[in-house]
Amino acid sequence: MKNEMMPISFHYKGKEYDAIVRIRKSNTERQEYHVTIMNSTLEMQLLGHHKFISDNGSMVCAEPPRQKELVQLTDCVRKAISVNS
């Protein structure tokens, strides 16, 4: 399994934020993206929902949130990963 790092930027609630994404690639088509947001408040909100999975071209949050604001945050991060990967 190979690991890579990728910086991303995303917009959330009218502001731009930066994050670091650790990409774990396996021998299959599946990839895991572990996100660390460079903002302590948003990083704490994302806690437990920081892992995204790409399988056959579809990217999803590994632990989908239920709270509306957290759904919006994970969606912004997911889109930024998709654009940059």
Backbone as a chain_set.jsonl record, in Angstrom:
{"seq": "MKNEMMPISFHYKGKEYDAIVRIRKSNTERQEYHVTIMNSTLEMQLLGHHKFISDNGSMVCAEPPRQKELVQLTDCVRKAISVNS", "coords": {"N": [[0.842, -1.175, 0.0], [0.547, 2.19, -0.864], [1.285, 5.492, 0.224], [0.38, 8.896, -0.216], [0.601, 12.493, -0.126], [-1.528, 15.345, -0.331], [-2.246, 18.707, -0.865], [-5.221, 20.635, -0.378], [-7.729, 23.11, -1.144], [-10.754, 24.541, -0.023], [-14.082, 25.893, -0.143], [-16.2, 27.049, 2.392], [-19.037, 28.129, 3.902], [-18.68, 30.736, 2.863], [-15.974, 31.254, 3.19], [-12.504, 30.529, 2.534], [-10.673, 27.576, 3.051], [-7.833, 25.576, 4.006], [-6.501, 22.288, 3.629], [-4.882, 19.18, 4.378], [-4.46, 16.187, 2.681], [-4.145, 12.798, 3.145], [-3.427, 10.196, 1.097], [-4.298, 6.92, 0.701], [-3.418, 4.314, -1.179], [-4.432, 1.267, -2.523], [-3.886, -2.033, -3.894], [-6.118, -2.471, -5.34], [-8.919, -0.845, -7.004], [-9.775, 0.846, -5.076], [-9.396, 3.728, -3.042], [-8.343, 5.522, -0.171], [-8.953, 8.536, 1.534], [-7.676, 10.603, 3.892], [-8.426, 13.31, 5.788], [-7.093, 16.356, 7.043], [-7.957, 19.315, 8.354], [-6.756, 22.618, 8.196], [-7.649, 24.284, 10.268], [-8.58, 24.702, 13.444], [-11.164, 24.691, 14.602], [-12.922, 23.762, 12.558], [-11.655, 21.346, 12.086], [-12.153, 19.949, 14.463], [-14.91, 19.7, 14.219], [-15.068, 18.0, 12.052], [-14.079, 15.693, 13.04], [-14.086, 12.214, 13.225], [-15.385, 12.002, 10.857], [-13.589, 12.267, 8.858], [-12.585, 10.646, 6.921], [-12.587, 9.599, 3.613], [-13.746, 7.651, 0.862], [-12.836, 6.351, -2.25], [-14.16, 4.478, -4.713], [-14.219, 2.748, -7.589], [-14.563, 5.174, -9.025], [-16.463, 6.666, -7.618], [-16.894, 8.867, -4.938], [-17.227, 8.86, -1.447], [-18.134, 9.779, 1.919], [-16.712, 7.972, 4.508], [-17.918, 7.597, 6.993], [-20.826, 8.71, 6.996], [-22.196, 11.842, 7.959], [-24.962, 13.054, 10.013], [-25.858, 15.502, 10.836], [-26.893, 18.647, 9.59], [-25.078, 20.875, 9.106], [-22.616, 19.566, 9.237], [-22.881, 17.756, 7.17], [-22.825, 19.542, 5.044], [-20.194, 20.532, 5.322], [-18.608, 18.166, 4.964], [-19.365, 17.605, 2.356], [-18.307, 19.796, 0.933], [-15.557, 19.343, 1.333], [-15.294, 16.788, 0.15], [-15.875, 17.397, -2.542], [-13.711, 19.089, -3.137], [-11.57, 17.31, -2.889], [-12.203, 15.568, -4.996], [-11.893, 17.241, -7.231], [-9.166, 17.744, -7.135], [-7.894, 15.29, -7.254]], "CA": [[0.0, 0.0, 0.0], [1.344, 3.391, -1.029], [0.681, 6.709, 0.765], [0.778, 10.171, -0.791], [-0.003, 13.662, 0.512], [-2.028, 16.3, -1.303], [-2.923, 19.866, -0.269], [-6.435, 21.088, -1.05], [-8.433, 24.278, -0.627], [-12.188, 24.419, -0.246], [-14.899, 26.994, 0.366], [-17.245, 26.644, 3.321], [-19.687, 29.29, 4.518], [-18.132, 31.982, 2.345], [-14.539, 31.407, 3.459], [-11.645, 29.498, 1.961], [-9.885, 26.841, 4.036], [-6.843, 24.639, 3.487], [-6.438, 20.984, 4.287], [-3.918, 18.199, 3.881], [-5.117, 14.898, 2.471], [-3.255, 11.635, 3.015], [-4.079, 9.251, 0.191], [-3.842, 5.537, 0.852], [-3.777, 3.555, -2.372], [-4.222, -0.175, -2.409], [-3.707, -2.685, -5.187], [-7.409, -2.471, -6.018], [-9.348, 0.483, -7.441], [-10.181, 1.621, -3.907], [-8.456, 4.65, -2.415], [-8.838, 6.184, 1.029], [-8.478, 9.904, 1.704], [-7.775, 11.026, 5.29], [-8.351, 14.769, 5.706], [-6.795, 17.195, 8.197], [-8.234, 20.709, 8.011], [-5.842, 23.543, 8.859], [-8.449, 25.195, 11.084], [-8.882, 23.835, 14.589], [-12.613, 24.586, 14.822], [-13.476, 22.847, 11.546], [-11.04, 20.024, 12.291], [-12.903, 19.301, 15.541], [-16.231, 19.344, 13.682], [-14.909, 16.897, 11.104], [-13.619, 14.526, 13.786], [-14.901, 11.033, 13.026], [-15.916, 12.017, 9.492], [-12.458, 12.775, 8.084], [-12.134, 9.625, 5.983], [-13.39, 9.482, 2.404], [-13.366, 6.47, 0.094], [-13.115, 6.36, -3.684], [-14.248, 3.11, -5.195], [-14.768, 2.745, -8.951], [-14.889, 6.517, -9.474], [-17.437, 7.329, -6.757], [-16.303, 9.21, -3.647], [-18.198, 9.025, -0.359], [-17.606, 9.865, 3.279], [-16.757, 6.624, 5.087], [-18.897, 7.662, 8.084], [-21.675, 9.855, 6.638], [-22.781, 12.557, 9.095], [-26.407, 13.296, 9.969], [-26.124, 16.916, 11.117], [-26.913, 19.424, 8.353], [-23.839, 21.63, 8.906], [-21.537, 18.615, 9.003], [-23.099, 17.247, 5.813], [-22.323, 20.596, 4.154], [-18.733, 20.555, 5.429], [-18.029, 16.986, 4.302], [-19.618, 17.727, 0.92], [-17.307, 20.742, 0.412], [-14.26, 18.648, 1.347], [-15.363, 15.726, -0.861], [-15.786, 18.032, -3.866], [-12.335, 19.577, -3.31], [-10.73, 16.128, -3.136], [-12.526, 15.077, -6.331], [-11.311, 18.158, -8.219], [-7.71, 17.701, -7.054], [-7.303, 13.942, -7.372]], "C": [[0.888, 1.238, 0.0], [0.586, 4.602, -0.487], [1.247, 7.927, 0.062], [0.078, 11.275, -0.015], [-0.422, 14.638, -0.58], [-2.66, 17.476, -0.558], [-4.18, 20.187, -1.069], [-6.913, 22.377, -0.409], [-9.907, 24.061, -0.922], [-12.893, 25.624, 0.361], [-16.01, 26.431, 1.238], [-17.762, 27.888, 4.021], [-19.007, 30.606, 4.138], [-16.662, 32.223, 2.61], [-13.771, 30.265, 2.811], [-10.769, 28.898, 3.063], [-8.917, 25.904, 3.33], [-6.883, 23.356, 4.294], [-5.332, 20.158, 3.646], [-4.65, 16.865, 3.793], [-4.045, 13.825, 2.324], [-4.024, 10.6, 2.207], [-3.453, 7.887, 0.383], [-4.351, 4.757, -0.358], [-3.491, 2.082, -2.134], [-4.041, -0.751, -3.809], [-5.009, -2.779, -5.974], [-7.727, -1.057, -6.488], [-9.664, 1.402, -6.262], [-9.05, 2.491, -3.376], [-9.128, 5.261, -1.193], [-8.175, 7.547, 1.142], [-8.736, 10.31, 3.146], [-7.462, 12.523, 5.348], [-8.017, 15.39, 7.063], [-6.979, 18.644, 7.759], [-7.324, 21.614, 8.839], [-6.598, 24.661, 9.569], [-8.966, 24.356, 12.242], [-10.381, 23.658, 14.831], [-13.244, 23.61, 13.837], [-12.906, 21.443, 11.69], [-11.783, 19.26, 13.39], [-14.294, 18.885, 15.07], [-16.146, 18.113, 12.793], [-14.511, 15.596, 11.796], [-14.6, 13.356, 13.654], [-15.49, 10.92, 11.632], [-14.846, 12.485, 8.507], [-11.97, 11.803, 7.009], [-13.128, 9.509, 4.827], [-12.862, 8.301, 1.604], [-13.764, 6.664, -1.359], [-13.057, 4.928, -4.172], [-14.94, 3.136, -6.551], [-15.287, 4.121, -9.373], [-15.905, 7.273, -8.638], [-16.812, 7.603, -5.39], [-17.389, 9.475, -2.617], [-17.454, 9.188, 0.963], [-17.77, 8.49, 3.919], [-17.758, 6.531, 6.231], [-19.797, 8.862, 7.825], [-22.308, 10.514, 7.862], [-24.283, 12.741, 8.917], [-26.75, 14.774, 10.175], [-25.957, 17.741, 9.841], [-25.603, 20.162, 8.088], [-22.661, 20.709, 8.6], [-21.662, 17.975, 7.629], [-22.557, 18.259, 4.807], [-20.8, 20.638, 4.154], [-18.113, 19.363, 4.702], [-18.247, 17.037, 2.799], [-18.611, 18.678, 0.27], [-15.93, 20.076, 0.313], [-14.227, 17.578, 0.262], [-15.207, 16.288, -2.266], [-14.357, 18.505, -4.141], [-11.378, 18.421, -3.57], [-10.948, 15.634, -4.558], [-11.874, 15.92, -7.419], [-9.79, 17.99, -8.279], [-7.096, 16.325, -7.249], [-7.314, 13.432, -8.795]], "O": [[1.852, 1.328, 0.76], [-0.618, 4.73, -0.71], [2.443, 7.992, -0.224], [-0.915, 11.031, 0.67], [0.234, 14.751, -1.615], [-3.523, 17.267, 0.295], [-4.202, 20.032, -2.289], [-6.549, 22.697, 0.723], [-10.267, 23.472, -1.941], [-12.37, 26.284, 1.258], [-16.675, 25.462, 0.872], [-16.999, 28.613, 4.659], [-18.789, 31.473, 4.984], [-16.147, 33.294, 2.288], [-14.31, 29.185, 2.572], [-10.205, 29.614, 3.89], [-9.153, 25.491, 2.195], [-7.245, 23.342, 5.47], [-4.911, 20.416, 2.518], [-5.364, 16.469, 4.714], [-3.151, 13.934, 1.484], [-5.121, 10.184, 2.58], [-2.242, 7.714, 0.247], [-5.555, 4.567, -0.532], [-2.441, 1.71, -1.61], [-4.047, -0.013, -4.794], [-4.996, -3.13, -7.154], [-6.885, -0.166, -6.378], [-9.806, 2.611, -6.442], [-7.904, 2.055, -3.273], [-10.338, 5.488, -1.186], [-6.981, 7.693, 0.877], [-9.887, 10.357, 3.581], [-6.36, 12.946, 4.998], [-8.575, 15.008, 8.092], [-6.248, 19.139, 6.901], [-7.146, 21.398, 10.038], [-6.23, 25.832, 9.479], [-9.712, 23.4, 12.032], [-10.816, 22.576, 15.226], [-14.012, 22.732, 14.233], [-13.604, 20.459, 11.442], [-12.015, 18.059, 13.26], [-14.802, 17.838, 15.475], [-17.054, 17.282, 12.785], [-14.597, 14.521, 11.203], [-15.79, 13.494, 13.937], [-16.028, 9.877, 11.26], [-15.162, 13.033, 7.451], [-11.038, 12.116, 6.268], [-14.332, 9.345, 5.028], [-11.673, 7.987, 1.659], [-14.88, 7.086, -1.661], [-12.032, 4.256, -4.056], [-16.111, 3.502, -6.65], [-16.337, 4.219, -10.008], [-16.183, 8.436, -8.933], [-16.267, 6.699, -4.757], [-18.342, 10.211, -2.871], [-16.299, 8.785, 1.1], [-18.855, 7.91, 3.873], [-18.383, 5.487, 6.417], [-19.558, 9.934, 8.381], [-22.889, 9.832, 8.706], [-24.811, 12.602, 7.813], [-27.804, 15.239, 9.74], [-24.993, 17.555, 9.099], [-25.069, 20.095, 6.981], [-21.803, 21.048, 7.785], [-20.651, 17.682, 6.99], [-21.907, 17.883, 3.832], [-20.184, 20.766, 3.097], [-17.19, 19.537, 3.906], [-17.403, 16.562, 2.039], [-18.114, 18.401, -0.822], [-15.228, 20.237, -0.685], [-13.242, 17.469, -0.469], [-14.489, 15.721, -3.089], [-13.851, 18.34, -5.251], [-10.469, 18.545, -4.39], [-9.986, 15.314, -5.256], [-11.365, 15.39, -8.407], [-9.196, 18.084, -9.354], [-5.879, 16.214, -7.396], [-6.855, 12.32, -9.056]]}, "num_chains": 1, "name": "protein.A"}
